[in-house]
């Protein structure tokens, strides 16, 4: 038995024991999301395909899997899905602008030696690929926060149907403030941990602090972290407002 298989079995058992049927669905969601992302990456290698359009489609599919497959199709998951899509569109427009201005697409000089034997004329727009990478890095956190805010707002409204929209919106914001710091730090440490080897490489190359900050590889990762944090911050008021509007207007009748 390989280590990967053993860890997978342990993860499955723990998720099944803690989460029950929903935990089992969450476990299989990992494979479904991997399949969607893997298929998207394969399609991105086709020269005539728009990576941004592929990314939007992939985000829709991933959001449907994470929200509807795990939690079922109901008013709350629909609200969370709608909020996630609005946030992704806003973030996409912002990231396209930032990527073009920062010129983080392509490869840094540290990577030239490794790819020197290959041709870079592959017919793929690296600006759009860089944008797609950032969007895909944020979709998981965005859908997670959306359902984390919408679900307790629904519970509060069910126990207090007389609550007005402003109070319900404020309640959603308070929940968002509680998870904002922890989720942003989670994104930071996830990216930092995955690129720890890059920092060690910079140390071996005897880079100064200024050279590290101004390198394309480091700049691209920092912009990814910051854009992901912006997406996390945006989803909170959007989800709180849409959920409050939907609950008071539709269910309050």
C-alpha positions in Angstrom: 0.0 0.0 0.0 1.4 3.4 -1.0 1.6 6.4 1.3 -0.8 8.3 -0.9 -3.4 5.5 -0.8 -3.0 5.2 3.0 -3.5 9.0 3.5 -6.5 8.9 1.2 -8.1 6.2 3.2 -7.5 8.0 6.5 -8.9 11.2 5.1 -12.0 9.4 3.8 -12.6 7.7 7.1 -12.2 10.9 9.1 -14.5 12.9 6.7 -17.1 10.1 6.8 -17.0 9.9 10.6 -17.1 13.6 11.2 -19.3 14.7 8.3 -21.5 11.7 7.6 -23.0 11.6 4.1 -22.0 15.2 3.5 -18.4 14.3 4.5 -18.4 11.5 2.0 -19.7 13.8 -0.7 -17.0 16.3 0.2 -14.3 13.6 -0.2 -15.5 12.7 -3.7 -15.7 16.4 -4.5 -11.9 16.6 -4.3 -11.7 14.2 -7.3 -14.4 15.9 -9.2 -12.7 19.3 -8.8 -9.4 17.8 -9.8 -10.9 16.4 -12.9 -12.5 19.7 -13.9 -9.2 21.6 -13.4 -7.1 19.0 -15.2 -9.5 19.0 -18.2 -9.4 22.8 -18.2 -5.6 22.8 -18.3 -5.6 20.4 -21.2 -8.0 22.6 -23.2 -5.9 25.7 -22.4 -3.0 24.2 -24.4 -5.2 24.5 -27.6 -4.0 27.7 -29.3 -7.5 28.9 -30.5 -9.2 28.5 -27.1 -9.7 31.5 -24.8 -8.2 30.7 -21.4 -10.4 33.2 -19.6 -13.6 31.8 -21.1 -12.4 28.3 -20.0 -11.7 29.6 -16.5 -15.2 31.1 -16.2 -16.8 27.8 -17.3 -14.5 25.9 -14.9 -15.4 28.2 -12.0 -19.1 27.7 -12.7 -18.7 23.9 -12.7 -16.5 23.9 -9.6 -19.0 26.2 -7.8 -21.9 23.9 -8.7 -20.0 20.9 -7.4 -18.9 22.6 -4.1 -22.3 24.1 -3.4 -25.0 22.0 -5.0 -23.4 18.5 -4.9 -22.4 18.8 -1.2 -25.2 20.9 0.2 -28.0 20.1 -2.2 -30.0 22.5 -4.4 -31.9 24.9 -2.2 -32.4 28.7 -1.8 -29.2 29.2 0.3 -26.9 27.3 -2.1 -28.5 29.2 -5.0 -27.8 32.5 -3.2 -24.2 31.5 -2.5 -23.7 30.5 -6.1 -25.1 33.7 -7.4 -22.9 35.7 -5.0 -19.9 33.7 -6.1 -20.5 34.4 -9.7 -20.9 38.1 -9.2 -17.6 38.2 -7.2 -15.8 36.2 -9.9 -16.9 38.6 -12.6 -15.8 41.7 -10.7 -12.5 40.0 -9.7 -11.9 38.9 -13.3 -12.1 42.4 -14.7 -9.8 43.6 -12.0 -7.3 40.8 -12.5 -7.1 41.3 -16.2 -6.2 44.9 -15.7 -3.6 44.2 -13.0 -2.0 41.4 -15.0 -1.5 43.5 -18.0 -0.1 46.5 -16.1 2.1 44.4 -13.8 3.4 42.2 -16.7 3.6 39.1 -14.5 2.8 36.8 -17.4 5.3 34.4 -18.8 8.5 33.2 -17.2 11.1 34.9 -15.0 14.8 34.9 -15.7 15.3 32.2 -13.0 13.3 29.8 -15.2 15.0 30.5 -18.5 17.7 27.9 -18.1 15.1 25.1 -17.5 13.0 26.0 -20.5 15.8 27.1 -22.8 15.5 24.0 -24.9 11.9 24.5 -25.7 10.1 26.8 -28.1 7.9 29.5 -26.5 6.0 30.1 -29.7 3.1 27.9 -28.7 0.2 30.2 -29.6 -1.0 30.7 -26.0 -1.7 34.1 -24.5 0.3 34.2 -21.3 -1.6 37.2 -20.0 -4.9 35.3 -20.1 -3.2 32.2 -18.6 -1.8 34.3 -15.7 -5.4 35.7 -15.1 -6.8 32.2 -15.2 -4.3 30.9 -12.6 -5.3 33.7 -10.2 -9.0 33.2 -10.6 -8.7 29.4 -10.1 -6.7 30.1 -6.9 -9.6 32.0 -5.4 -12.7 30.1 -6.4 -12.6 27.6 -3.5 -12.3 30.3 -0.8 -15.0 32.4 -2.4 -17.6 29.6 -2.5 -16.6 28.5 1.0 -17.2 32.0 2.5 -20.4 32.5 0.5 -22.1 29.4 2.0 -20.6 30.1 5.4 -22.4 33.5 5.5 -25.6 32.5 3.7 -26.4 29.5 5.9 -26.3 31.2 9.3 -28.3 34.1 7.9 -31.0 31.7 6.8 -31.0 30.1 10.3 -31.4 33.6 12.0 -34.2 34.5 9.7 -36.1 31.3 10.4 -35.8 31.9 14.1 -36.6 35.5 13.8 -38.9 36.1 10.8 -39.6 39.7 11.9 -36.0 40.8 11.4 -35.6 43.6 8.8 -33.2 43.5 5.9 -30.7 46.0 7.4 -30.3 44.0 10.6 -30.0 40.7 8.6 -27.4 42.3 6.4 -25.4 43.6 9.4 -25.5 40.1 10.9 -24.0 38.7 7.6 -21.3 41.3 7.7 -20.4 40.4 11.3 -20.0 36.7 10.3 -17.9 37.8 7.4 -15.7 39.9 9.6 -15.1 36.9 11.8 -13.9 34.7 8.9 -12.2 37.4 6.9 -8.9 37.4 8.8 -8.6 33.7 9.2 -9.5 32.9 5.6 -7.1 35.5 4.3 -4.3 34.1 6.4 -5.2 30.6 5.2 -4.7 31.8 1.6 -1.4 33.4 2.5 0.1 30.4 4.3 -1.2 28.1 1.5 0.7 30.0 -1.1 3.7 30.6 1.1 4.0 26.9 2.0 3.7 25.8 -1.7 6.5 28.3 -2.7 8.8 27.7 0.3 11.2 26.0 -2.1 11.2 29.2 -4.2 12.4 31.2 -1.2 15.1 28.7 -0.5 16.2 28.9 -4.1 16.4 32.7 -3.8 18.6 32.3 -0.8 20.9 29.8 -2.6 21.2 32.4 -5.5 22.2 35.0 -2.9 19.4 37.3 -3.9 19.1 40.6 -1.9 15.7 41.6 -0.5 15.2 44.1 -3.3 16.0 41.5 -6.0 13.5 39.0 -4.4 10.7 41.6 -4.3 11.4 42.8 -7.9 11.7 39.3 -9.4 8.8 38.3 -11.7 8.3 34.9 -10.0 7.9 36.5 -6.5 5.8 39.4 -7.9 3.4 37.0 -9.6 2.8 35.0 -6.4 2.3 38.1 -4.3 -0.2 39.5 -6.7 -2.0 36.2 -6.7 -2.2 36.3 -2.9 -3.4 39.9 -2.8 -6.0 39.3 -5.6 -7.2 36.3 -3.7 -7.6 38.4 -0.5 -9.5 41.0 -2.5 -11.9 38.3 -3.7 -12.4 37.0 -0.1 -13.1 40.6 1.1 -15.6 41.2 -1.8 -17.7 38.1 -1.4 -18.6 39.1 2.2 -20.8 42.2 1.6 -22.1 40.8 -1.7 -23.3 37.6 -0.1 -24.7 39.4 2.9 -26.7 41.8 0.8 -28.0 39.3 -1.7 -29.0 36.8 1.0 -30.7 39.5 3.1 -32.5 40.9 0.1 -33.6 37.4 -1.0 -34.7 36.2 2.4 -36.7 39.3 3.4 -38.3 39.8 0.0 -39.1 36.2 -1.0 -39.4 34.2 2.2 -40.8 37.1 4.3 -43.9 37.3 2.2 
